[in-house]
């Protein structure tokens, strides 16, 4: 598999992890402001940074893969 394809896969994985980490926090903050937001905060602190790292690594791999092509 080419490096640019690995980059695209990591970009998609990073976007998914960021969505899983940040969307529940936004929904709880807008729809249920008085409820306890423990689970969304834990998701945003544990899953979102990993998604950001995957997204960054995917962008680097994709960039290197397209420059080598």
mmCIF file of the N, C-alpha and C atoms, coordinates in Angstrom:
data_MODEL
# 
_entry.id   MODEL 
# 
loop_
_atom_site.group_PDB 
_atom_site.id 
_atom_site.type_symbol 
_atom_site.label_atom_id 
_atom_site.label_alt_id 
_atom_site.label_comp_id 
_atom_site.label_asym_id 
_atom_site.label_entity_id 
_atom_site.label_seq_id 
_atom_site.pdbx_PDB_ins_code 
_atom_site.Cartn_x 
_atom_site.Cartn_y 
_atom_site.Cartn_z 
_atom_site.occupancy 
_atom_site.B_iso_or_equiv 
_atom_site.pdbx_formal_charge 
_atom_site.auth_seq_id 
_atom_site.auth_comp_id 
_atom_site.auth_asym_id 
_atom_site.auth_atom_id 
_atom_site.pdbx_PDB_model_num 
ATOM 1   N N  . UNK A 1 1  ? 0.839   -1.169 0.000  1.00 0.00 ? 1  UNK A N  1 
ATOM 2   C CA . UNK A 1 1  ? 0.000   0.000  0.000  1.00 0.00 ? 1  UNK A CA 1 
ATOM 3   C C  . UNK A 1 1  ? 0.893   1.245  0.000  1.00 0.00 ? 1  UNK A C  1 
ATOM 4   N N  . UNK A 1 2  ? 0.495   2.232  -0.751 1.00 0.00 ? 2  UNK A N  1 
ATOM 5   C CA . UNK A 1 2  ? 1.294   3.443  -0.877 1.00 0.00 ? 2  UNK A CA 1 
ATOM 6   C C  . UNK A 1 2  ? 1.164   4.321  0.357  1.00 0.00 ? 2  UNK A C  1 
ATOM 7   N N  . UNK A 1 3  ? 2.158   5.178  0.542  1.00 0.00 ? 3  UNK A N  1 
ATOM 8   C CA . UNK A 1 3  ? 2.192   6.045  1.711  1.00 0.00 ? 3  UNK A CA 1 
ATOM 9   C C  . UNK A 1 3  ? 1.048   7.051  1.704  1.00 0.00 ? 3  UNK A C  1 
ATOM 10  N N  . UNK A 1 4  ? 0.643   7.511  0.518  1.00 0.00 ? 4  UNK A N  1 
ATOM 11  C CA . UNK A 1 4  ? -0.464  8.468  0.460  1.00 0.00 ? 4  UNK A CA 1 
ATOM 12  C C  . UNK A 1 4  ? -1.778  7.811  0.874  1.00 0.00 ? 4  UNK A C  1 
ATOM 13  N N  . UNK A 1 5  ? -1.938  6.532  0.578  1.00 0.00 ? 5  UNK A N  1 
ATOM 14  C CA . UNK A 1 5  ? -3.150  5.825  1.021  1.00 0.00 ? 5  UNK A CA 1 
ATOM 15  C C  . UNK A 1 5  ? -3.154  5.644  2.533  1.00 0.00 ? 5  UNK A C  1 
ATOM 16  N N  . UNK A 1 6  ? -1.996  5.352  3.111  1.00 0.00 ? 6  UNK A N  1 
ATOM 17  C CA . UNK A 1 6  ? -1.900  5.266  4.566  1.00 0.00 ? 6  UNK A CA 1 
ATOM 18  C C  . UNK A 1 6  ? -2.223  6.625  5.182  1.00 0.00 ? 6  UNK A C  1 
ATOM 19  N N  . UNK A 1 7  ? -1.766  7.685  4.536  1.00 0.00 ? 7  UNK A N  1 
ATOM 20  C CA . UNK A 1 7  ? -2.066  9.024  5.021  1.00 0.00 ? 7  UNK A CA 1 
ATOM 21  C C  . UNK A 1 7  ? -3.547  9.320  5.010  1.00 0.00 ? 7  UNK A C  1 
ATOM 22  N N  . UNK A 1 8  ? -4.223  8.940  3.935  1.00 0.00 ? 8  UNK A N  1 
ATOM 23  C CA . UNK A 1 8  ? -5.673  9.144  3.853  1.00 0.00 ? 8  UNK A CA 1 
ATOM 24  C C  . UNK A 1 8  ? -6.393  8.337  4.925  1.00 0.00 ? 8  UNK A C  1 
ATOM 25  N N  . UNK A 1 9  ? -5.925  7.106  5.147  1.00 0.00 ? 9  UNK A N  1 
ATOM 26  C CA . UNK A 1 9  ? -6.546  6.273  6.180  1.00 0.00 ? 9  UNK A CA 1 
ATOM 27  C C  . UNK A 1 9  ? -6.358  6.887  7.570  1.00 0.00 ? 9  UNK A C  1 
ATOM 28  N N  . UNK A 1 10 ? -5.172  7.419  7.844  1.00 0.00 ? 10 UNK A N  1 
ATOM 29  C CA . UNK A 1 10 ? -4.936  8.060  9.133  1.00 0.00 ? 10 UNK A CA 1 
ATOM 30  C C  . UNK A 1 10 ? -5.730  9.348  9.277  1.00 0.00 ? 10 UNK A C  1 
ATOM 31  N N  . UNK A 1 11 ? -5.898  10.091 8.188  1.00 0.00 ? 11 UNK A N  1 
ATOM 32  C CA . UNK A 1 11 ? -6.720  11.303 8.233  1.00 0.00 ? 11 UNK A CA 1 
ATOM 33  C C  . UNK A 1 11 ? -8.164  10.944 8.574  1.00 0.00 ? 11 UNK A C  1 
ATOM 34  N N  . UNK A 1 12 ? -8.682  9.901  7.950  1.00 0.00 ? 12 UNK A N  1 
ATOM 35  C CA . UNK A 1 12 ? -10.054 9.477  8.239  1.00 0.00 ? 12 UNK A CA 1 
ATOM 36  C C  . UNK A 1 12 ? -10.189 8.987  9.676  1.00 0.00 ? 12 UNK A C  1 
ATOM 37  N N  . UNK A 1 13 ? -9.210  8.228  10.151 1.00 0.00 ? 13 UNK A N  1 
ATOM 38  C CA . UNK A 1 13 ? -9.234  7.747  11.535 1.00 0.00 ? 13 UNK A CA 1 
ATOM 39  C C  . UNK A 1 13 ? -9.158  8.910  12.516 1.00 0.00 ? 13 UNK A C  1 
ATOM 40  N N  . UNK A 1 14 ? -8.304  9.872  12.235 1.00 0.00 ? 14 UNK A N  1 
ATOM 41  C CA . UNK A 1 14 ? -8.188  11.038 13.100 1.00 0.00 ? 14 UNK A CA 1 
ATOM 42  C C  . UNK A 1 14 ? -9.460  11.857 13.139 1.00 0.00 ? 14 UNK A C  1 
ATOM 43  N N  . UNK A 1 15 ? -10.098 12.030 11.983 1.00 0.00 ? 15 UNK A N  1 
ATOM 44  C CA . UNK A 1 15 ? -11.365 12.772 11.949 1.00 0.00 ? 15 UNK A CA 1 
ATOM 45  C C  . UNK A 1 15 ? -12.448 12.045 12.728 1.00 0.00 ? 15 UNK A C  1 
ATOM 46  N N  . UNK A 1 16 ? -12.484 10.728 12.610 1.00 0.00 ? 16 UNK A N  1 
ATOM 47  C CA . UNK A 1 16 ? -13.470 9.951  13.354 1.00 0.00 ? 16 UNK A CA 1 
ATOM 48  C C  . UNK A 1 16 ? -13.234 10.051 14.863 1.00 0.00 ? 16 UNK A C  1 
ATOM 49  N N  . UNK A 1 17 ? -11.989 9.922  15.284 1.00 0.00 ? 17 UNK A N  1 
ATOM 50  C CA . UNK A 1 17 ? -11.687 10.011 16.711 1.00 0.00 ? 17 UNK A CA 1 
ATOM 51  C C  . UNK A 1 17 ? -11.959 11.414 17.258 1.00 0.00 ? 17 UNK A C  1 
ATOM 52  N N  . UNK A 1 18 ? -11.665 12.443 16.465 1.00 0.00 ? 18 UNK A N  1 
ATOM 53  C CA . UNK A 1 18 ? -11.977 13.798 16.903 1.00 0.00 ? 18 UNK A CA 1 
ATOM 54  C C  . UNK A 1 18 ? -13.483 13.993 17.028 1.00 0.00 ? 18 UNK A C  1 
ATOM 55  N N  . UNK A 1 19 ? -14.237 13.439 16.089 1.00 0.00 ? 19 UNK A N  1 
ATOM 56  C CA . UNK A 1 19 ? -15.694 13.553 16.169 1.00 0.00 ? 19 UNK A CA 1 
ATOM 57  C C  . UNK A 1 19 ? -16.234 12.820 17.390 1.00 0.00 ? 19 UNK A C  1 
ATOM 58  N N  . UNK A 1 20 ? -15.711 11.624 17.656 1.00 0.00 ? 20 UNK A N  1 
ATOM 59  C CA . UNK A 1 20 ? -16.156 10.866 18.828 1.00 0.00 ? 20 UNK A CA 1 
ATOM 60  C C  . UNK A 1 20 ? -15.795 11.610 20.109 1.00 0.00 ? 20 UNK A C  1 
ATOM 61  N N  . UNK A 1 21 ? -14.667 12.298 20.112 1.00 0.00 ? 21 UNK A N  1 
ATOM 62  C CA . UNK A 1 21 ? -14.223 12.994 21.308 1.00 0.00 ? 21 UNK A CA 1 
ATOM 63  C C  . UNK A 1 21 ? -14.892 14.337 21.533 1.00 0.00 ? 21 UNK A C  1 
ATOM 64  N N  . UNK A 1 22 ? -15.204 15.070 20.455 1.00 0.00 ? 22 UNK A N  1 
ATOM 65  C CA . UNK A 1 22 ? -15.676 16.438 20.618 1.00 0.00 ? 22 UNK A CA 1 
ATOM 66  C C  . UNK A 1 22 ? -17.179 16.623 20.422 1.00 0.00 ? 22 UNK A C  1 
ATOM 67  N N  . UNK A 1 23 ? -17.813 15.815 19.597 1.00 0.00 ? 23 UNK A N  1 
ATOM 68  C CA . UNK A 1 23 ? -19.253 15.990 19.373 1.00 0.00 ? 23 UNK A CA 1 
ATOM 69  C C  . UNK A 1 23 ? -20.098 15.766 20.624 1.00 0.00 ? 23 UNK A C  1 
ATOM 70  N N  . UNK A 1 24 ? -19.857 14.724 21.431 1.00 0.00 ? 24 UNK A N  1 
ATOM 71  C CA . UNK A 1 24 ? -20.670 14.585 22.647 1.00 0.00 ? 24 UNK A CA 1 
ATOM 72  C C  . UNK A 1 24 ? -20.527 15.760 23.611 1.00 0.00 ? 24 UNK A C  1 
ATOM 73  N N  . UNK A 1 25 ? -19.342 16.344 23.671 1.00 0.00 ? 25 UNK A N  1 
ATOM 74  C CA . UNK A 1 25 ? -19.131 17.500 24.528 1.00 0.00 ? 25 UNK A CA 1 
ATOM 75  C C  . UNK A 1 25 ? -19.953 18.689 24.049 1.00 0.00 ? 25 UNK A C  1 
ATOM 76  N N  . UNK A 1 26 ? -19.985 18.905 22.748 1.00 0.00 ? 26 UNK A N  1 
ATOM 77  C CA . UNK A 1 26 ? -20.787 19.988 22.190 1.00 0.00 ? 26 UNK A CA 1 
ATOM 78  C C  . UNK A 1 26 ? -22.271 19.767 22.356 1.00 0.00 ? 26 UNK A C  1 
ATOM 79  N N  . UNK A 1 27 ? -22.720 18.536 22.173 1.00 0.00 ? 27 UNK A N  1 
ATOM 80  C CA . UNK A 1 27 ? -24.148 18.225 22.331 1.00 0.00 ? 27 UNK A CA 1 
ATOM 81  C C  . UNK A 1 27 ? -24.573 18.401 23.780 1.00 0.00 ? 27 UNK A C  1 
ATOM 82  N N  . UNK A 1 28 ? -23.763 17.915 24.704 1.00 0.00 ? 28 UNK A N  1 
ATOM 83  C CA . UNK A 1 28 ? -24.122 18.054 26.119 1.00 0.00 ? 28 UNK A CA 1 
ATOM 84  C C  . UNK A 1 28 ? -24.101 19.519 26.550 1.00 0.00 ? 28 UNK A C  1 
ATOM 85  N N  . UNK A 1 29 ? -23.193 20.306 26.002 1.00 0.00 ? 29 UNK A N  1 
ATOM 86  C CA . UNK A 1 29 ? -23.109 21.713 26.393 1.00 0.00 ? 29 UNK A CA 1 
ATOM 87  C C  . UNK A 1 29 ? -24.279 22.524 25.844 1.00 0.00 ? 29 UNK A C  1 
ATOM 88  N N  . UNK A 1 30 ? -24.789 22.158 24.663 1.00 0.00 ? 30 UNK A N  1 
ATOM 89  C CA . UNK A 1 30 ? -25.874 22.947 24.064 1.00 0.00 ? 30 UNK A CA 1 
ATOM 90  C C  . UNK A 1 30 ? -27.259 22.423 24.438 1.00 0.00 ? 30 UNK A C  1 
ATOM 91  N N  . UNK A 1 31 ? -27.435 21.112 24.444 1.00 0.00 ? 31 UNK A N  1 
ATOM 92  C CA . UNK A 1 31 ? -28.777 20.564 24.686 1.00 0.00 ? 31 UNK A CA 1 
ATOM 93  C C  . UNK A 1 31 ? -29.075 20.330 26.160 1.00 0.00 ? 31 UNK A C  1 
ATOM 94  N N  . UNK A 1 32 ? -28.077 19.921 26.927 1.00 0.00 ? 32 UNK A N  1 
ATOM 95  C CA . UNK A 1 32 ? -28.269 19.612 28.339 1.00 0.00 ? 32 UNK A CA 1 
ATOM 96  C C  . UNK A 1 32 ? -27.252 20.357 29.196 1.00 0.00 ? 32 UNK A C  1 
ATOM 97  N N  . UNK A 1 33 ? -27.367 21.673 29.314 1.00 0.00 ? 33 UNK A N  1 
ATOM 98  C CA . UNK A 1 33 ? -26.333 22.426 30.034 1.00 0.00 ? 33 UNK A CA 1 
ATOM 99  C C  . UNK A 1 33 ? -26.299 22.152 31.535 1.00 0.00 ? 33 UNK A C  1 
ATOM 100 N N  . UNK A 1 34 ? -27.392 21.699 32.131 1.00 0.00 ? 34 UNK A N  1 
ATOM 101 C CA . UNK A 1 34 ? -27.410 21.464 33.573 1.00 0.00 ? 34 UNK A CA 1 
ATOM 102 C C  . UNK A 1 34 ? -27.000 20.059 33.967 1.00 0.00 ? 34 UNK A C  1 
ATOM 103 N N  . UNK A 1 35 ? -26.908 19.158 33.013 1.00 0.00 ? 35 UNK A N  1 
ATOM 104 C CA . UNK A 1 35 ? -26.594 17.763 33.318 1.00 0.00 ? 35 UNK A CA 1 
ATOM 105 C C  . UNK A 1 35 ? -25.089 17.582 33.533 1.00 0.00 ? 35 UNK A C  1 
ATOM 106 N N  . UNK A 1 36 ? -24.753 16.499 34.222 1.00 0.00 ? 36 UNK A N  1 
ATOM 107 C CA . UNK A 1 36 ? -23.348 16.178 34.439 1.00 0.00 ? 36 UNK A CA 1 
ATOM 108 C C  . UNK A 1 36 ? -22.709 15.760 33.119 1.00 0.00 ? 36 UNK A C  1 
ATOM 109 N N  . UNK A 1 37 ? -21.600 16.354 32.808 1.00 0.00 ? 37 UNK A N  1 
ATOM 110 C CA . UNK A 1 37 ? -20.931 16.093 31.526 1.00 0.00 ? 37 UNK A CA 1 
ATOM 111 C C  . UNK A 1 37 ? -19.649 15.298 31.730 1.00 0.00 ? 37 UNK A C  1 
ATOM 112 N N  . UNK A 1 38 ? -19.682 14.335 32.640 1.00 0.00 ? 38 UNK A N  1 
ATOM 113 C CA . UNK A 1 38 ? -18.473 13.588 32.960 1.00 0.00 ? 38 UNK A CA 1 
ATOM 114 C C  . UNK A 1 38 ? -17.999 12.730 31.790 1.00 0.00 ? 38 UNK A C  1 
ATOM 115 N N  . UNK A 1 39 ? -18.903 11.979 31.167 1.00 0.00 ? 39 UNK A N  1 
ATOM 116 C CA . UNK A 1 39 ? -18.509 11.106 30.058 1.00 0.00 ? 39 UNK A CA 1 
ATOM 117 C C  . UNK A 1 39 ? -18.017 11.907 28.858 1.00 0.00 ? 39 UNK A C  1 
ATOM 118 N N  . UNK A 1 40 ? -18.733 12.970 28.431 1.00 0.00 ? 40 UNK A N  1 
ATOM 119 C CA . UNK A 1 40 ? -18.190 13.743 27.308 1.00 0.00 ? 40 UNK A CA 1 
ATOM 120 C C  . UNK A 1 40 ? -16.848 14.398 27.608 1.00 0.00 ? 40 UNK A C  1 
ATOM 121 N N  . UNK A 1 41 ? -16.646 14.836 28.834 1.00 0.00 ? 41 UNK A N  1 
ATOM 122 C CA . UNK A 1 41 ? -15.349 15.430 29.177 1.00 0.00 ? 41 UNK A CA 1 
ATOM 123 C C  . UNK A 1 41 ? -14.256 14.372 29.134 1.00 0.00 ? 41 UNK A C  1 
ATOM 124 N N  . UNK A 1 42 ? -14.543 13.181 29.633 1.00 0.00 ? 42 UNK A N  1 
ATOM 125 C CA . UNK A 1 42 ? -13.545 12.108 29.576 1.00 0.00 ? 42 UNK A CA 1 
ATOM 126 C C  . UNK A 1 42 ? -13.237 11.715 28.136 1.00 0.00 ? 42 UNK A C  1 
ATOM 127 N N  . UNK A 1 43 ? -14.276 11.694 27.274 1.00 0.00 ? 43 UNK A N  1 
ATOM 128 C CA . UNK A 1 43 ? -14.028 11.402 25.863 1.00 0.00 ? 43 UNK A CA 1 
ATOM 129 C C  . UNK A 1 43 ? -13.185 12.488 25.223 1.00 0.00 ? 43 UNK A C  1 
ATOM 130 N N  . UNK A 1 44 ? -13.473 13.736 25.550 1.00 0.00 ? 44 UNK A N  1 
ATOM 131 C CA . UNK A 1 44 ? -12.706 14.814 24.929 1.00 0.00 ? 44 UNK A CA 1 
ATOM 132 C C  . UNK A 1 44 ? -11.269 14.844 25.424 1.00 0.00 ? 44 UNK A C  1 
ATOM 133 N N  . UNK A 1 45 ? -11.025 14.382 26.645 1.00 0.00 ? 45 UNK A N  1 
ATOM 134 C CA . UNK A 1 45 ? -9.664  14.373 27.168 1.00 0.00 ? 45 UNK A CA 1 
ATOM 135 C C  . UNK A 1 45 ? -8.869  13.133 26.778 1.00 0.00 ? 45 UNK A C  1 
ATOM 136 N N  . UNK A 1 46 ? -9.546  12.046 26.425 1.00 0.00 ? 46 UNK A N  1 
ATOM 137 C CA . UNK A 1 46 ? -8.818  10.823 26.110 1.00 0.00 ? 46 UNK A CA 1 
ATOM 138 C C  . UNK A 1 46 ? -8.804  10.500 24.616 1.00 0.00 ? 46 UNK A C  1 
ATOM 139 N N  . UNK A 1 47 ? -9.909  10.689 23.936 1.00 0.00 ? 47 UNK A N  1 
ATOM 140 C CA . UNK A 1 47 ? -10.004 10.281 22.535 1.00 0.00 ? 47 UNK A CA 1 
ATOM 141 C C  . UNK A 1 47 ? -9.613  11.411 21.587 1.00 0.00 ? 47 UNK A C  1 
ATOM 142 N N  . UNK A 1 48 ? -9.980  12.638 21.909 1.00 0.00 ? 48 UNK A N  1 
ATOM 143 C CA . UNK A 1 48 ? -9.717  13.756 21.010 1.00 0.00 ? 48 UNK A CA 1 
ATOM 144 C C  . UNK A 1 48 ? -8.224  14.014 20.782 1.00 0.00 ? 48 UNK A C  1 
ATOM 145 N N  . UNK A 1 49 ? -7.358  13.970 21.806 1.00 0.00 ? 49 UNK A N  1 
ATOM 146 C CA . UNK A 1 49 ? -5.925  14.160 21.512 1.00 0.00 ? 49 UNK A CA 1 
ATOM 147 C C  . UNK A 1 49 ? -5.344  13.070 20.612 1.00 0.00 ? 49 UNK A C  1 
ATOM 148 N N  . UNK A 1 50 ? -5.802  11.841 20.803 1.00 0.00 ? 50 UNK A N  1 
ATOM 149 C CA . UNK A 1 50 ? -5.349  10.757 19.935 1.00 0.00 ? 50 UNK A CA 1 
ATOM 150 C C  . UNK A 1 50 ? -5.805  10.996 18.500 1.00 0.00 ? 50 UNK A C  1 
ATOM 151 N N  . UNK A 1 51 ? -7.031  11.490 18.345 1.00 0.00 ? 51 UNK A N  1 
ATOM 152 C CA . UNK A 1 51 ? -7.522  11.813 17.009 1.00 0.00 ? 51 UNK A CA 1 
ATOM 153 C C  . UNK A 1 51 ? -6.724  12.939 16.370 1.00 0.00 ? 51 UNK A C  1 
ATOM 154 N N  . UNK A 1 52 ? -6.347  13.920 17.164 1.00 0.00 ? 52 UNK A N  1 
ATOM 155 C CA . UNK A 1 52 ? -5.529  15.006 16.638 1.00 0.00 ? 52 UNK A CA 1 
ATOM 156 C C  . UNK A 1 52 ? -4.158  14.524 16.181 1.00 0.00 ? 52 UNK A C  1 
ATOM 157 N N  . UNK A 1 53 ? -3.558  13.629 16.954 1.00 0.00 ? 53 UNK A N  1 
ATOM 158 C CA . UNK A 1 53 ? -2.258  13.071 16.564 1.00 0.00 ? 53 UNK A CA 1 
ATOM 159 C C  . UNK A 1 53 ? -2.368  12.226 15.301 1.00 0.00 ? 53 UNK A C  1 
ATOM 160 N N  . UNK A 1 54 ? -3.436  11.438 15.193 1.00 0.00 ? 54 UNK A N  1 
ATOM 161 C CA . UNK A 1 54 ? -3.644  10.632 13.987 1.00 0.00 ? 54 UNK A CA 1 
ATOM 162 C C  . UNK A 1 54 ? -3.861  11.535 12.775 1.00 0.00 ? 54 UNK A C  1 
ATOM 163 N N  . UNK A 1 55 ? -4.615  12.606 12.964 1.00 0.00 ? 55 UNK A N  1 
ATOM 164 C CA . UNK A 1 55 ? -4.869  13.540 11.874 1.00 0.00 ? 55 UNK A CA 1 
ATOM 165 C C  . UNK A 1 55 ? -3.567  14.204 11.424 1.00 0.00 ? 55 UNK A C  1 
ATOM 166 N N  . UNK A 1 56 ? -2.757  14.618 12.369 1.00 0.00 ? 56 UNK A N  1 
ATOM 167 C CA . UNK A 1 56 ? -1.483  15.250 12.042 1.00 0.00 ? 56 UNK A CA 1 
ATOM 168 C C  . UNK A 1 56 ? -0.539  14.265 11.350 1.00 0.00 ? 56 UNK A C  1 
ATOM 169 N N  . UNK A 1 57 ? -0.450  13.050 11.860 1.00 0.00 ? 57 UNK A N  1 
ATOM 170 C CA . UNK A 1 57 ? 0.401   12.035 11.232 1.00 0.00 ? 57 UNK A CA 1 
ATOM 171 C C  . UNK A 1 57 ? -0.100  11.691 9.836  1.00 0.00 ? 57 UNK A C  1 
ATOM 172 N N  . UNK A 1 58 ? -1.406  11.633 9.660  1.00 0.00 ? 58 UNK A N  1 
ATOM 173 C CA . UNK A 1 58 ? -1.968  11.362 8.344  1.00 0.00 ? 58 UNK A CA 1 
ATOM 174 C C  . UNK A 1 58 ? -1.670  12.456 7.347  1.00 0.00 ? 58 UNK A C  1 
ATOM 175 N N  . UNK A 1 59 ? -1.739  13.703 7.802  1.00 0.00 ? 59 UNK A N  1 
ATOM 176 C CA . UNK A 1 59 ? -1.408  14.811 6.903  1.00 0.00 ? 59 UNK A CA 1 
ATOM 177 C C  . UNK A 1 59 ? 0.063   14.775 6.491  1.00 0.00 ? 59 UNK A C  1 
ATOM 178 N N  . UNK A 1 60 ? 0.937   14.446 7.431  1.00 0.00 ? 60 UNK A N  1 
ATOM 179 C CA . UNK A 1 60 ? 2.360   14.338 7.102  1.00 0.00 ? 60 UNK A CA 1 
ATOM 180 C C  . UNK A 1 60 ? 2.592   13.199 6.125  1.00 0.00 ? 60 UNK A C  1 
ATOM 181 N N  . UNK A 1 61 ? 2.010   12.028 6.375  1.00 0.00 ? 61 UNK A N  1 
ATOM 182 C CA . UNK A 1 61 ? 2.191   10.887 5.478  1.00 0.00 ? 61 UNK A CA 1 
ATOM 183 C C  . UNK A 1 61 ? 1.625   11.176 4.100  1.00 0.00 ? 61 UNK A C  1 
ATOM 184 N N  . UNK A 1 62 ? 0.451   11.805 4.057  1.00 0.00 ? 62 UNK A N  1 
ATOM 185 C CA . UNK A 1 62 ? -0.157  12.127 2.765  1.00 0.00 ? 62 UNK A CA 1 
ATOM 186 C C  . UNK A 1 62 ? 0.710   13.123 2.002  1.00 0.00 ? 62 UNK A C  1 
ATOM 187 N N  . UNK A 1 63 ? 1.226   14.126 2.708  1.00 0.00 ? 63 UNK A N  1 
ATOM 188 C CA . UNK A 1 63 ? 2.080   15.109 2.045  1.00 0.00 ? 63 UNK A CA 1 
ATOM 189 C C  . UNK A 1 63 ? 3.350   14.489 1.488  1.00 0.00 ? 63 UNK A C  1 
ATOM 190 N N  . UNK A 1 64 ? 3.999   13.632 2.270  1.00 0.00 ? 64 UNK A N  1 
ATOM 191 C CA . UNK A 1 64 ? 5.214   12.970 1.799  1.00 0.00 ? 64 UNK A CA 1 
ATOM 192 C C  . UNK A 1 64 ? 4.887   12.036 0.638  1.00 0.00 ? 64 UNK A C  1 
ATOM 193 N N  . UNK A 1 65 ? 3.750   11.341 0.738  1.00 0.00 ? 65 UNK A N  1 
ATOM 194 C CA . UNK A 1 65 ? 3.360   10.429 -0.334 1.00 0.00 ? 65 UNK A CA 1 
ATOM 195 C C  . UNK A 1 65 ? 3.063   11.138 -1.642 1.00 0.00 ? 65 UNK A C  1 
ATOM 196 N N  . UNK A 1 66 ? 2.448   12.310 -1.568 1.00 0.00 ? 66 UNK A N  1 
ATOM 197 C CA . UNK A 1 66 ? 2.155   13.035 -2.805 1.00 0.00 ? 66 UNK A CA 1 
ATOM 198 C C  . UNK A 1 66 ? 3.400   13.704 -3.373 1.00 0.00 ? 66 UNK A C  1 
ATOM 199 N N  . UNK A 1 67 ? 4.339   14.096 -2.510 1.00 0.00 ? 67 UNK A N  1 
ATOM 200 C CA . UNK A 1 67 ? 5.578   14.677 -3.026 1.00 0.00 ? 67 UNK A CA 1 
ATOM 201 C C  . UNK A 1 67 ? 6.455   13.616 -3.706 1.00 0.00 ? 67 UNK A C  1 
ATOM 202 N N  . UNK A 1 68 ? 6.409   12.400 -3.188 1.00 0.00 ? 68 UNK A N  1 
ATOM 203 C CA . UNK A 1 68 ? 7.221   11.312 -3.780 1.00 0.00 ? 68 UNK A CA 1 
ATOM 204 C C  . UNK A 1 68 ? 6.643   10.818 -5.103 1.00 0.00 ? 68 UNK A C  1 
ATOM 205 N N  . UNK A 1 69 ? 5.361   11.047 -5.325 1.00 0.00 ? 69 UNK A N  1 
ATOM 206 C CA . UNK A 1 69 ? 4.719   10.560 -6.533 1.00 0.00 ? 69 UNK A CA 1 
ATOM 207 C C  . UNK A 1 69 ? 5.069   11.389 -7.691 1.00 0.00 ? 69 UNK A C  1 
# 
